Amino acid sequence: MKNPKFEIFSGVSDKYYFRQKAKNGQIILSSQAYTSKAGVQNGIESVKKNATDIKNFNISEAKDGKVYFTLVAGNKEVIGKSEMYNSMDSCKNGIESVKENAHAPVEDLT
């Protein structure tokens, strides 16, 4: 069993991202691209603040029938998006995992 955590990493074009990992090492939430490390750190703080309220999670269905969720801030901006799930139960378990692991430590991989 691994420890839950947020990972900050860089991608193409000098953009920064975060991913939230559960205790099993699975990625449960992925961010948009940020132009600065400070921006991505603010995104993680926003997860920690907004993941406690179930009203901030929106479940959607993709064209192929799989489901996913997004976590939004008070201004309704998307903070992060989940993976695709084959069932609604799995998607709801993913939401619970984001909530449970919202205060995980941050590891900077940049």
Backbone torsions as a table, in degrees:
resi	resn	phi	psi	omega
1	MET	NA	131.4	178.7
2	LYS	-96.7	170.3	176.6
3	ASN	-90.7	141.1	175.5
4	PRO	-65.6	150.5	-179.4
5	LYS	-165.9	164.5	167.3
6	PHE	-102.8	139.1	175.0
7	GLU	-118.4	130.9	173.1
8	ILE	-99.7	131.1	178.7
9	PHE	-144.2	162.4	179.1
10	SER	-108.7	153.1	-179.8
11	GLY	-125.6	-150.3	-179.4
12	VAL	-70.4	155.9	176.0
13	SER	56.7	35.3	176.9
14	ASP	55.4	36.6	176.6
15	LYS	-96.8	153.3	179.1
16	TYR	-115.5	148.8	-178.7
17	TYR	-140.3	163.4	167.2
18	PHE	-130.9	155.8	171.0
19	ARG	-135.0	142.5	177.5
20	GLN	-103.5	127.8	-179.2
21	LYS	-112.1	141.9	178.2
22	ALA	-83.8	178.5	-179.6
23	LYS	-59.4	-28.2	-179.2
24	ASN	-87.5	3.7	178.6
25	GLY	88.1	-4.8	179.8
26	GLN	-74.2	143.0	174.5
27	ILE	-76.7	123.7	-178.3
28	ILE	-109.8	-15.7	178.7
29	LEU	-153.6	134.7	179.0
30	SER	-125.5	144.1	-176.5
31	SER	-93.3	171.7	167.7
32	GLN	-77.6	179.7	176.0
33	ALA	-82.6	139.1	175.7
34	TYR	-118.3	147.8	-178.7
35	THR	-85.0	-14.0	-179.1
36	SER	-140.2	158.9	176.7
37	LYS	-66.6	-35.5	177.2
38	ALA	-61.5	-38.7	178.1
39	GLY	-62.8	-44.7	179.7
40	VAL	-67.3	-35.7	176.8
41	GLN	-65.4	-38.0	175.3
42	ASN	-64.6	-36.5	176.8
43	GLY	-61.4	-43.4	178.1
44	ILE	-63.8	-42.8	177.4
45	GLU	-61.3	-34.9	178.4
46	SER	-67.7	-37.3	174.3
47	VAL	-60.5	-49.3	-177.6
48	LYS	-58.6	-36.6	-178.8
49	LYS	-77.2	-42.8	-170.4
50	ASN	-93.9	-15.9	-177.2
51	ALA	-72.4	-12.2	-178.4
52	THR	-76.9	-16.7	-176.5
53	ASP	-110.4	116.8	-178.0
54	ILE	-58.8	-24.6	179.9
55	LYS	-66.5	-15.6	-179.9
56	ASN	-88.5	3.0	177.6
57	PHE	-107.1	131.0	177.4
58	ASN	-119.0	125.4	177.5
59	ILE	-97.3	134.5	179.5
60	SER	-131.7	160.1	177.1
61	GLU	-113.3	132.2	177.6
62	ALA	-81.1	168.4	-178.8
63	LYS	-60.0	-29.7	-178.5
64	ASP	-85.0	4.7	177.7
65	GLY	91.2	-8.6	176.6
66	LYS	-75.5	157.6	-178.7
67	VAL	-117.2	154.6	178.2
68	TYR	-150.7	168.4	176.9
69	PHE	-130.6	157.3	171.2
70	THR	-122.0	150.1	173.3
71	LEU	-106.6	126.9	-178.8
72	VAL	-116.9	155.2	176.5
73	ALA	-86.6	178.3	179.7
74	GLY	-57.7	-29.4	178.9
75	ASN	-86.8	8.0	178.7
76	LYS	72.0	9.5	174.0
77	GLU	-74.4	139.1	180.0
78	VAL	-72.1	128.3	177.3
79	ILE	-92.0	-42.6	-178.1
80	GLY	-159.7	164.5	-177.6
81	LYS	-131.1	146.0	179.2
82	SER	-86.3	177.6	169.4
83	GLU	-74.8	177.3	174.5
84	MET	-86.4	137.9	179.7
85	TYR	-117.1	148.2	179.3
86	ASN	-81.1	-19.0	-178.2
87	SER	-139.5	157.3	177.6
88	MET	-64.7	-38.0	178.9
89	ASP	-61.0	-43.4	178.9
90	SER	-63.8	-39.9	178.9
91	CYS	-63.2	-44.4	179.1
92	LYS	-65.2	-35.3	174.7
93	ASN	-64.0	-37.0	176.4
94	GLY	-61.9	-42.4	177.6
95	ILE	-61.1	-45.1	179.0
96	GLU	-61.1	-37.5	179.3
97	SER	-66.6	-41.1	176.6
98	VAL	-60.5	-44.5	-179.7
99	LYS	-63.0	-47.5	-178.3
100	GLU	-62.8	-34.2	-174.1
101	ASN	-104.4	17.5	-175.4
102	ALA	-64.0	-24.4	-177.5
103	HIS	-107.7	28.4	177.3
104	ALA	-68.2	155.8	177.8
105	PRO	-68.4	163.3	-178.4
106	VAL	-107.1	131.9	175.1
107	GLU	-115.8	123.1	-179.2
108	ASP	-93.2	113.3	-178.0
109	LEU	-97.2	4.7	-177.1
110	THR	-80.5	NA	NA
